[in-house]
Amino acid sequence: MFDKLADRLGQTFKNLSGKGVLSESNISDAMREIRRALLEADVNFKVAKKFVAEVTEKATGERVLKSLSPGQQVVKIVNEQIVELLGSNAEKLELTGKPPHVILLLGLQGSGKTTTAARLAYLLQKKQNRRCMVVAADLQRPAAIDQLEVMAKKAGASFYCDRNEKDPAEVTRAAIHKAGLAYNDVVIVDTAGRLHVDSDLMEELERVKAVAKPDESLLVLDGLSGQDAVNVALEFNEQIGFSGAVLTKMDGDSRGGAALSFRAVTGKPIKFVGIGESVTGLEEFDPSRMAGRILGMGDIVGLAEKAQEMFDAKEATKLQKKIKTNSFNLEDFRKELVKIKKMGSLNELMAMLPKGMRPAGADLDSSQFTQMEALINSMTTRERLRPEIINGSRRKRIAKGSGRTVSDVNRLLKEYRTMKKMMKRMRSTRGMASMFR
């Protein structure tokens, strides 16, 4: 997420930090690079221009240029401006009054509405103890109905759809009534989309919205589409209105333009971002934490929250002791694989670490977990507890026993060492401090 932009900005800041004294010329050169980086990230031109102008004005002040660490002062100013650009404060869902509360999901076809519906149900049930019902109001695509039913089950949410009904407004009306009888306090309605904004789509959504009287209307946007996502948002806002947005596919090759431009152009908040493929892949949007990711400072708070969801106090104490004594072994690694799979891929988790704390060379896909478990199962107890004894002949035996190759064994051991190193760095307070130097 934002890796290319973070790299570009990081190099610019590195050049500034290397100078003991900054001149207005140094600042001008840096701002030119920042502007170029923002435009390459597909940030709206007017937004990028205003952003650079505001940073320049603050960065060329006498207080900054004559400070003991002017480079750090500029980084601080850029960070503050990005937070402001993203909305300053995290905005929560407004679910007040008498239940059931209704959340209407809007958006074009392929933006990720169906997946988001189930993910939102999962998140609300997990964090707020809500009782959620997801409603399939996209009656034009039977596959979407089937997909939502499957994902609702994974999320542990109720599901409603009338496959014989042709009017999505009537489906929505019946679902809300049934949710009230079943004591579901949140109804999440997945509506139809099109490949582009058209009058038929808007008329249908207006009828559904009139019936639903939603507490929240969330526009689901494809984060990979950059400025196109912002343009779609402007059309939806003008024709039907919405209260906030969900940016999906943010772990893909997303340059970040949609996230950085959205609030400034539409005046609406981003409330969630979608990552990964599982039902757990929805995060509440927090401007300050997102700014940290953009600047390569990571999101330690978000990482800690994910870890807290997975580990209870006893397990956390045991794990901490093993990391502290450097006794984390392959048996422990196998146990953690299952937990990490639920949290997201190792690459996603490492992206939440500051750049200076990320181990190099890690590449772990969730689909490899089963293969890695098979390799560990082929080891002796002694090998699992003492991975350092696994020499060439042992690697051949382990590979043969699991039906894999020696290269697979080598890759497993590399990922084990990477995780061990990452955990050790996360525990190190000196590692945390180094990102501000």
Phi, psi and omega in degrees: 000117178064019186300315182296315179295318180298320179296316180296314180293322180300319179293322178297316180292326179297319178296322179291317183294337181284354180256130179290327180230137178253142174250168177297332177292318176300315180298316181300317179297317180295318180295326177296319179292320179296316178300316179296319179297319179295318180293323177293334177277006178070031174284141179309135185303313181295323179295315180297318180297314180293320180300310182296321179297317181291320178295317180301315181301317181284325185284338181265010177290153182301325182297323181283310186296332182258008179284166181291332180225072184300325179301315179294325179297320179294317177301317179298318180295316179298317179301313181297321180291323178294317177302315179297319180297325182278350177124002177069299184238149175291134180250121183275167174293141178262090180244084182236169180086199185280130176284165003281141176275142184246130174244120181259126178259125181243163176149171179281163177297133179090000181282341179108023182298314185297313177297318181297323180302312180291320180296320180295320177298315179301313183296316182293324178289322183288315188264335184239005180056035178281157172252108190254145170238129175258139187239128178271098178254009173266089188271356182275341183236097179305327180296326179293322178296314180298318180298316181294322179298317179295314183289328177298322178296318178297326181280349182076026182253159174288156181228140177222136170196143174249100185291346179268346180276139181259345184258113181298334178293320179290323176299316180296316179300313181294322181295316181296320178297315181294322179298321178297320179291328183267007180062031169279126184264353175225130177244122181249115186258119177267111184265171180284158176227172174230174177286343177206167180288128176217169185294323180298316179299313184294322178297318179295315181294325178296320179293318179296318181295322179297323179284317186288328186044060190293146170288326179222134171245109184256125177272120181265122185237143177284112182296342180282346186273000173057233183295335176300323179297319179292321178295320176298319180299319179298319179292316179296319182295321181289323188267326184227334178084150175205161185261342181186176184233157170238122177262120183259170176058033184283354176264000178277204181279058183273125181278344174099355184301319181297314182295319184283334182265335195304305185296318182295324184276318186263337185078005181255151180276150166274127183255333180214156170233142180255135178223159176067197184237346186277170180291346180271358190277050175228129181240143172292138184276125179234115184304317183292321179288324178292322177299322178299320178293318182297324181270008177076015180268356177079186179219074183297323180298315179297320179295319179295322179295318178297316180296319181297326179293331187264329187251134172272175188300316183295316180295320180297321180295317179297315181295318180299319180295319180294319179294318182296323182266005179059036182248018177292118186242185184291333176294318176294321181300318180297318179295322182287334180302318181297317181291319181293325179301324179285330180281332186133174181290160179298325178297319178296318181293318180293333178294343179272354175273150172302148185305322181291348182253001184273124176295141180278149170086011180275136178207089185238119178261143181300331181293344181274353186301316181298317179298318182292322177296321179298320178296316180295324179295337180277356181271159173282164179301320181296321180293323179293323183278335181228075184302337183293344181274354184285098181264192184301313182293323178294321180298320178296317180294317180296318180297314181296319182292335182257358181074023180245194180246167177297326178299323178294321178296316179300319180294319178301312181295325178295316180292324176299313180296323179296314180296319180299317180293319180297317180296322179295321179291324179297328181282340186277119177289331178295325177295323178294319184291330187295336183287348180260001182278000000 
